Amino acid sequence: MNSVQDIWKTVLKILSEQLTPTAITTWFSDCQPEDFDNMCLIIRTPSDFKKKIISDRFLPQIKSILSDLFAGDVDVLILAGDEEYLKDSPDGDILPEMAGYTFDNFIVGNSNKFAHAAAISVAENPGKNYNPLFIYGNSGLGKTHLLLAIGHYIQEHYPEKKIAYIKGDDFTNKLVKAIKEGTTEEFRSEYRHVDLLLVDDIQFIAGKQSTQIEFFHTFNYIYELGNQIVITSDRPPMEMSLLDDRLRTRFEGGLMADIAPPDLETRMAIARNKASRLGLLLPDEIIEYIASTVKANVRQLEGVIKRLTAYKEILNDEITKESVNRAIEDVIRTGPEIPNPDLIIRETAKYYSLKPEDLKGNNRSKNPAMARQISMYLMRQLTNLSLNEIGKELGRNHTTALSSIRKIEDLMRTDPDLTIVIRDITSNITTSSESI
């Protein structure tokens, strides 16, 4: 095998012998191998959702195949969307080198000014103001930017401080590896003996009992030393139903700051700033058109500007409304696939031979009730809807939505058949979403 493409083709060939064609098509058809670095295979998938499914469900099989191919342990790093490949810095810190993720390059608006101010306060006085700092909000709104801006500021102004950065799912993977190899003390030393711990996407440890116990002790160790902890998540602790109560209490004991989707003025400022940094001069009407069209996700907004830059540099294209529309279609098509709630309700109802109206109505018999709860659970897993919004989709309130989601999560721990049902409905939703 002479290239990472050859390695990935071999892995897929063997996986195809172990999994159904539907599973291969649904989860791996749009995965791309990026690198094979220091016995680690890096692959990219278009969405956080697919990354989570592959990590949770198929990672052991992939690692086993690679172990057989190379006669030794091989790590796998899964990236989502335009997530950067993170490498350890040379001085031993684990702060990723992601260009531009500084306070100077963060555009402040009404939707994020509180989180921005809190992040600066923490960076200027680590361990003294707001510990932990918990930043939450939907994907692509700038949580990771602020997290890394804190790290880069402290790295520059307090070079003696040791910094560690890790993503929630990587914390789990590294812990499992450490237990397997008998290196848990080294693992603990790496993440406990730091002045600043940055944890991205903490929601991925919820429900993983051993990981939560280990993180609880890591959190306490760092906190009791008076050192700083900064955490990001796609939701507040109270909405993580599988999160250990002890962790929830500690997260809520610090400062919680949310980031909402930016308003039009902020989106225009972000687009103008990104274009300027890339050396692209765009007229105000084009900036406004882009910002008016791409509304919910800063990452997609920046992706459109990058795509326009490529059009101009490679194709020598003039930037027109037509080229902007082409860039928007390209970015949104390759970005995270979020099914709408109507699709989730329809596919869940269909699985149980029901109509969507049966789930939205007051029928409390077994099948409609179970289908209703499953659809709420899937909306929480597959979309960015809040609990209030999920409840409204089915004519219920926030409390009912949370109760339904927790019930499904509890049942899945003891009922493997329900887990299969959830998997099959999810596959149907994904397939239907991709065909639209």
C-alpha positions as a printed Julia matrix, in Angstrom:
436×3 Matrix{Float64}:
   0.0    0.0     0.0
   1.74   3.1    -1.27
  -0.72   5.81   -0.31
  -3.37   6.75    2.19
  -5.94   6.17   -0.59
  -4.73   2.57   -0.94
  -4.96   2.06    2.81
  -8.51   3.41    2.95
  -9.61   1.34   -0.07
  -8.34  -1.79    1.66
 -10.13  -0.86    4.9
 -13.4   -0.27    3.02
 -13.06  -3.55    1.16
 -12.73  -5.49    4.41
 -15.48  -3.45    6.08
 -17.77  -4.31    3.16
 -17.4   -7.96    4.08
 -18.46  -7.24    7.66
 -21.25  -4.66    7.2
 -24.36  -4.33    5.07
 -24.23  -2.38    1.8
 -26.63   0.15    3.33
 -24.26   0.79    6.24
 -21.31   1.24    3.9
 -23.22   3.64    1.65
 -24.8    5.61    4.49
 -21.75   6.14    6.67
 -18.66   5.77    4.45
 -19.54   6.78    0.87
 -18.48  10.39    1.45
 -15.55   9.73    3.81
 -12.19  10.84    2.43
  -8.75   9.69    3.64
  -6.44  12.64    4.29
  -3.19  11.39    5.77
  -1.37   8.51    7.37
   0.89  10.16    9.92
   2.92   8.44   12.66
   0.76   5.3    12.6
  -2.45   7.33   12.62
  -5.0    7.27    9.78
  -6.8   10.58    9.33
 -10.16  10.49    7.55
 -12.72  13.25    7.0
 -16.52  12.99    6.97
 -18.86  15.86    6.04
 -20.8   16.2     9.3
 -20.42  16.02   13.08
 -23.29  13.55   13.15
 -21.56  11.08   10.84
 -18.32  11.53   12.74
 -20.12  10.6    15.98
 -21.77   7.52   14.45
 -18.51   6.25   12.92
 -16.62   6.91   16.18
 -19.22   5.23   18.39
 -20.19   2.33   16.15
 -17.42   1.44   13.72
 -14.12   2.7    15.15
 -13.16  -0.61   16.84
 -13.67  -2.49   13.55
 -11.6    0.03   11.6
  -8.78  -0.11   14.16
  -8.87  -3.91   14.17
  -8.54  -4.0    10.37
  -5.63  -1.56   10.46
  -3.97  -3.53   13.25
  -4.08  -6.66   11.09
  -2.77  -4.78    8.05
   0.19  -3.21    9.86
   0.8   -5.87   12.53
   0.56  -3.25   15.26
  -1.65  -0.62   16.85
  -2.85   2.13   14.51
  -4.82   5.15   15.7
  -7.68   6.67   13.72
  -8.51  10.37   13.73
 -11.91  11.34   12.33
 -12.44  14.94   11.27
 -15.79  16.56   10.46
 -16.51  19.32    7.94
 -13.61  21.74    7.76
 -12.2   20.73   11.14
  -8.43  21.12   11.18
  -5.91  18.33   11.66
  -4.52  18.99   15.13
  -0.88  18.2    15.87
   0.94  18.42   19.17
   3.06  21.52   19.53
   6.82  21.0    19.89
   7.11  22.13   23.5
   4.85  19.37   24.78
   1.63  21.37   25.03
  -1.38  19.96   23.21
  -2.63  23.24   21.79
  -3.61  22.87   18.13
  -2.04  25.16   15.6
  -5.1   26.65   13.93
  -4.22  29.88   12.16
  -6.47  32.84   12.8
  -8.12  31.55   15.96
  -7.27  34.63   18.03
  -9.29  37.35   19.73
  -8.19  39.84   17.06
  -9.88  37.75   14.36
 -13.11  37.12   16.28
 -16.0   39.29   15.09
 -18.08  40.45   18.04
 -21.84  41.01   17.76
 -24.91  40.91   19.96
 -25.09  37.12   19.71
 -21.62  36.45   21.13
 -20.4   39.55   22.98
 -20.99  38.07   26.45
 -19.06  34.87   25.63
 -16.3   36.95   24.02
 -15.98  39.22   27.08
 -15.91  36.22   29.4
 -13.22  34.53   27.3
 -11.0   37.64   27.39
 -11.44  37.93   31.16
 -10.39  34.3    31.61
  -7.42  34.71   29.27
  -6.18  37.78   31.14
  -6.63  36.24   34.6
  -6.53  32.43   34.24
  -7.72  30.56   37.31
  -9.08  33.71   38.95
 -12.14  34.75   36.95
 -14.94  32.35   36.03
 -13.7   28.82   36.61
 -14.82  26.8    34.78
 -15.92  28.83   31.77
 -18.58  26.84   29.89
 -19.33  28.11   26.36
 -22.24  26.51   24.51
 -24.12  26.93   21.25
 -24.86  25.25   17.95
 -22.14  24.03   15.62
 -20.24  26.57   13.56
 -20.87  29.68   15.67
 -17.37  30.26   17.08
 -17.08  28.2    20.28
 -13.82  26.56   19.23
 -12.5   29.92   18.03
 -12.95  31.43   21.51
 -11.57  28.31   23.2
  -8.38  28.43   21.14
  -8.13  32.21   21.39
  -7.89  31.8    25.17
  -5.16  29.21   24.7
  -3.18  31.3    22.24
  -3.43  34.41   24.43
  -2.17  32.56   27.51
   0.55  30.87   25.46
   1.77  34.3    24.32
   1.44  36.21   27.59
   2.17  33.42   30.06
   4.69  31.19   28.23
   5.56  29.34   31.42
   2.05  27.93   31.75
   1.34  24.43   30.51
  -1.72  24.08   28.29
  -3.66  20.98   27.26
  -6.38  20.83   24.61
  -8.57  17.82   23.87
 -11.92  17.04   22.29
 -14.51  15.11   24.27
 -14.47  12.03   22.04
 -10.65  12.0    21.96
 -10.61  12.01   25.77
 -12.64   8.8    25.66
 -10.47   7.2    22.97
  -7.22   8.06   24.75
  -8.55   6.79   28.07
  -9.6    3.47   26.53
  -6.16   3.14   24.95
  -4.42   3.99   28.24
  -6.44   1.37   30.13
  -5.68  -1.23   27.46
  -1.96  -0.46   27.49
  -1.67   0.03   31.24
  -0.61   3.68   30.89
  -3.38   5.4    32.85
  -0.91   7.23   35.1
   0.79   8.78   32.06
  -2.65   9.7    30.7
  -3.62  11.39   33.97
  -0.33  13.25   34.17
  -0.84  14.6    30.65
  -4.2   16.2    31.46
  -4.08  16.89   35.19
  -0.74  18.61   35.59
  -1.63  21.62   33.48
  -2.31  25.29   34.14
  -5.04  25.46   31.49
  -7.29  22.63   30.3
  -9.31  23.31   27.14
 -12.02  20.75   26.37
 -13.92  21.01   23.09
 -17.3   19.29   22.54
 -17.67  17.91   26.06
 -21.11  16.53   25.11
 -19.44  13.46   23.62
 -18.49  12.08   27.06
 -22.12  12.05   28.26
 -23.32   8.49   28.77
 -19.79   7.04   28.88
 -19.54   6.14   32.54
 -15.82   5.36   32.84
 -14.92   8.48   30.89
 -17.13  10.66   33.08
 -15.59   9.26   36.26
 -12.08   9.91   34.95
 -12.98  13.4    33.77
 -14.65  14.18   37.12
 -11.39  13.43   38.95
  -9.35  15.33   36.33
 -11.65  18.33   36.7
 -11.43  18.28   40.5
  -7.63  17.93   40.48
  -7.14  20.95   38.22
  -9.82  23.04   39.91
  -8.47  22.44   43.43
  -5.03  23.59   42.29
  -6.63  26.86   41.23
  -5.9   26.27   37.55
  -8.23  27.2    34.7
 -10.72  24.98   32.87
 -12.59  26.06   29.73
 -15.22  23.82   28.15
 -17.38  24.01   25.02
 -20.54  22.1    24.18
 -23.4   22.17   21.69
 -25.88  22.45   24.57
 -26.03  23.55   28.24
 -25.37  20.93   30.96
 -29.04  20.74   31.96
 -29.91  19.45   28.47
 -27.31  16.65   28.55
 -29.57  14.0    30.01
 -26.82  11.35   30.21
 -24.32  13.63   31.92
 -23.28  12.59   35.42
 -24.97  14.8    38.02
 -21.64  15.54   39.72
 -20.22  16.88   36.45
 -23.37  18.85   35.71
 -23.12  20.55   39.1
 -19.48  21.48   38.54
 -20.06  22.78   35.04
 -22.97  24.93   36.22
 -20.9   26.18   39.17
 -18.76  28.31   36.89
 -19.77  30.88   34.29
 -22.02  29.7    31.48
 -21.99  31.72   28.25
 -24.05  30.92   25.17
 -23.4   31.86   21.55
 -26.44  32.36   19.32
 -26.58  32.62   15.51
 -25.28  36.05   14.42
 -27.56  38.81   13.16
 -27.24  40.23    9.63
 -24.87  43.03   10.63
 -22.5   40.6    12.35
 -22.66  38.15    9.44
 -21.7   40.96    7.07
 -18.78  41.9     9.31
 -17.62  38.26    9.43
 -17.84  37.91    5.64
 -16.01  41.21    5.07
 -13.27  40.27    7.57
 -12.74  36.8     6.09
 -12.59  38.2     2.54
 -10.07  40.84    3.61
  -7.83  38.26    5.28
  -7.87  36.21    2.08
  -7.06  39.25   -0.05
 -10.48  39.3    -1.69
 -12.16  42.66   -2.21
 -15.94  42.21   -2.43
 -18.46  44.97   -3.1
 -20.94  45.76   -0.33
 -23.9   44.35   -2.29
 -22.17  40.98   -2.64
 -21.25  40.95    1.07
 -24.85  41.72    1.99
 -26.2   39.08   -0.4
 -23.95  36.38    1.09
 -24.79  37.36    4.67
 -28.52  37.47    3.86
 -28.43  33.98    2.33
 -26.18  32.06    4.76
 -27.8   32.77    8.11
 -27.21  30.1    10.7
 -23.62  28.95   10.47
 -20.46  31.07   10.61
 -18.39  28.15    9.34
 -20.49  27.93    6.17
 -20.29  31.71    5.76
 -16.49  31.52    5.83
 -16.61  28.5     3.52
 -18.44  30.53    0.87
 -15.74  33.24    1.01
 -13.0   30.6     0.67
 -14.79  29.1    -2.31
 -15.12  32.51   -4.01
 -11.4   33.1    -3.45
 -10.65  29.8    -5.18
 -12.91  30.71   -8.1
 -11.06  33.98   -8.56
  -7.54  32.56   -8.18
  -7.94  29.32  -10.11
 -10.57  30.16  -12.71
  -9.99  33.91  -12.83
 -13.74  34.29  -12.43
 -15.41  37.62  -11.76
 -17.34  37.62   -8.51
 -21.0   37.92   -9.48
 -24.27  36.92   -7.87
 -24.22  33.76  -10.02
 -20.77  32.73   -8.75
 -21.88  33.49   -5.19
 -24.91  31.22   -5.63
 -22.64  28.47   -6.98
 -20.34  28.84   -3.99
 -23.26  28.75   -1.55
 -24.68  25.6    -3.18
 -21.26  23.89   -3.06
 -20.63  24.73    0.6
 -24.09  23.87    1.89
 -24.19  20.64   -0.12
 -20.89  19.46    1.37
 -21.59  20.82    4.85
 -23.28  19.12    7.81
 -26.52  17.41    6.84
 -29.22  18.29    9.34
 -32.57  16.62    8.63
 -35.65  18.73    9.26
 -38.05  17.68   12.05
 -40.88  16.83    9.63
 -38.64  14.23    7.97
 -37.75  12.69   11.35
 -41.4   12.51   12.38
 -42.44  11.08    9.0
 -39.77   8.34    8.95
 -40.41   7.39   12.58
 -44.14   7.16   11.96
 -43.58   5.13    8.79
 -41.4    2.63   10.67
 -44.31   1.96   13.06
 -46.92   1.97   10.24
 -48.38   5.2    11.58
 -49.11   8.64   10.16
 -47.27  11.78   11.31
 -50.57  13.02   12.76
 -50.58  10.02   15.12
 -47.35  11.28   16.7
 -48.53  14.87   16.93
 -51.91  13.97   18.4
 -52.94  12.73   21.85
 -53.02   9.0    21.1
 -51.42   7.42   24.18
 -51.49   3.78   23.05
 -48.17   1.94   22.98
 -46.96   2.34   19.39
 -47.78   6.04   18.9
 -46.36   6.89   22.33
 -43.1    5.03   21.66
 -42.79   6.49   18.15
 -43.39   9.98   19.55
 -40.65   9.53   22.16
 -38.23   8.12   19.59
 -38.85  11.04   17.24
 -38.05  13.47   20.07
 -34.88  11.55   20.86
 -33.82  11.59   17.2
 -34.53  15.32   16.88
 -32.21  15.89   19.83
 -29.52  13.7    18.28
 -29.77  14.8    14.66
 -30.72  18.49   14.79
 -29.82  21.68   16.63
 -33.34  22.2    17.97
 -33.76  23.15   21.62
 -35.99  21.13   23.92
 -38.7   23.79   23.62
 -38.56  23.57   19.82
 -38.62  19.77   19.86
 -41.68  19.78   22.11
 -43.51  22.26   19.87
 -42.96  20.05   16.8
 -45.1   17.39   18.5
 -47.48  19.63   20.41
 -45.67  19.1    23.7
 -43.64  21.24   26.1
 -40.0   21.38   27.18
 -40.52  19.05   30.16
 -42.24  16.35   28.09
 -39.51  16.49   25.47
 -36.76  16.07   28.08
 -38.63  13.25   29.8
 -39.18  11.42   26.49
 -35.53  11.72   25.5
 -34.33  10.41   28.86
 -36.76   7.51   28.69
 -35.43   6.39   25.3
 -31.84   6.75   26.5
 -32.62   4.63   29.58
 -34.36   1.94   27.51
 -31.48   1.74   25.02
 -29.11   0.73   27.84
 -31.04  -2.49   28.47
 -32.92  -3.17   25.25
 -30.65  -4.04   22.29
 -33.71  -4.37   20.03
 -34.58  -0.72   20.59
 -31.02   0.25   19.7
 -31.46  -1.57   16.39
 -34.78   0.22   15.8
 -33.12   3.6    16.42
 -30.27   2.68   14.07
 -32.66   1.62   11.3
 -34.82   4.75   11.58
 -31.69   6.91   11.61
 -30.47   5.19    8.44
 -33.84   5.79    6.78
 -33.76   9.47    7.78
 -30.2    9.89    6.49
 -30.98   8.17    3.19
 -34.15  10.22    2.7
 -32.33  13.45    3.57
 -29.57  12.77    1.04
 -32.09  12.07   -1.72
 -33.92  15.38   -1.3
